[in-house]
Structures are given as structure tokens and as C-alpha cells.
Amino acid sequence: MPYPIINKEKTDGHWNEVHTTTCTYKPSYQNQHDLGWHADEIDAVAFAKKNGYPDADGCYYCCERAHRG
């Protein structure tokens, strides 16, 4: 998977969404936090939850397997 990023601002006031760097719906550069390399979106979301983003969720469009919200 491309290096995942997370939206520092919550979507719909609830979720910090994890996106790929190639996602059309990724946040603006100033609202991104790089999560480093991960094998897949499930691992990236789990990492984000353990590292300051307990409300992390996968993007519906680019991280569908990790999308729960």
C-alpha cells in the first residue's frame, strides 16, 4: 500500500480518516499526518489508534477494508 496518512481533523466531527497518498479524498497537506510504511490499511488504522488517534477509521474509498464508520 502507498504510505498512509491520517486526517488530523475529524471527519463529520467523529473520525480521523486514514487515506493513501493517492486518494482523491485525502485531506489538505496541512491537515495530514504521515503514518509511515504499513503492509495494509488495517495495520495502518491499528497503528493510528495506538498513536494518538483513537477514533481512526479507514477511508471508504481508498481503505475500504478498514472502513467501519
TAHU-V37564 format. One record per backbone hydrogen bond with DSSP energy under -1.0 kcal/mol. CO is the residue of the C=O (numbers start at 1). NH is the residue of the N-H. Records with the same first field share a line. If there is no record, write none. Layout:
# TAHU-V37564
CO = NH  NH
This chain:
# TAHU-V37564
4 = 35
5 = 19
6 = 33
11 = 14  15
15 = 11
16 = 57
17 = 7
18 = 59
19 = 5
20 = 23
23 = 26
28 = 31
29 = 32
31 = 8
33 = 6
40 = 44
41 = 45
42 = 46
43 = 47
44 = 48
45 = 49
46 = 50
48 = 53
53 = 56
55 = 16
57 = 18
59 = 63
63 = 66
64 = 67
66 = 58
